[in-house]
Amino acid sequence: QGKFEEALLSYTSALSRHSNNITILANRASLYSELGETEKALNDYNTLLIADPEHQEALYCRGLIYIQLKNYMWAEQDFDKILEVNEKSVRGRLGYAILEKMRGNYTESERIFNYLISQMPRDWVLYEGRADLYFMMGKNARANADINKVFTEGKPSAALYVLRGKIKLTQYEKERAILDFQKAESMGYDKKVIEELMKLAK
C-alpha cells in the first residue's frame, strides 16, 4: 500500500522480540533497499545470512547491493554461493549477467541473458535486464525490441519506463521521454533521479 514508514516500524518492533527471524529480516532488508537505505539493508542481509548462510534470495539481494557499491568481488562470491547451493538457480545466473554487465563484459553478459531467456521466454525481468544491457552497448533497436515485448506481453516496471525514456532522449523525442519519466515517478521511482532526467529532457 506504499506505507513504508509504518511497515518499517512494524518490522523493527517484531525484530525487537525475534531478533533473528529470517522472514522479518528479509522483509525489512528489502524495504530498506527500496527506501535507498543501502547500509541498513546490508546489515539485515548480513545478520540473516549468519543465521542461514544458504538463503538464496538473501545472497542474491546482497550481491546486487555489492554491485551497487562496486564491490564486484564480494558480489561474485554471493552468486557463486547460490550456484553452489543450487546449480540450476536462475537468480545465481541472473546475478552474474548483471555483474558482467556492470564490469563492462557485455558479450559475456549478453550470452547469459540469451541463455536464460531461451530457458524462460516469459520471464519479463530477463528482457528488462537485456534491454538495459543493449542500451549500454548502444544497440537501441535491440533494446527497444525487448522493451516492446514487455510492454506488449508483460507488466513493465518503473525502471523500464525510465529506460525507454532514456532511449527516447537519445532519439530527440523529449516529450515522449518526459511522459515515461513522469510515469516512472508515479510508480515510485527515485524522485532525485527523475529530476536529473527531466533536466536533460528540457
Buried (B, 14 or more C-beta within 10 A) or exposed (E): EEEEEEBBEBBEEBBEEEEEBBEBBBBBBBBBBEBEBEEBBBBBBEBBBEEBEEBBBBBBBBBBBBBBEEEBEEBBBBBBBBBEBEEEBBBBBBBBBBBBBBBEBBEBBBEBBEEBBEEEEEBBBBBBBBBBBBBBBEBBEBBBBBBEBBBEEBEBBBBBBBBBBBBBBEEEBBEBBBBBBBBBBEBEBBEEEBEEBBEEBE
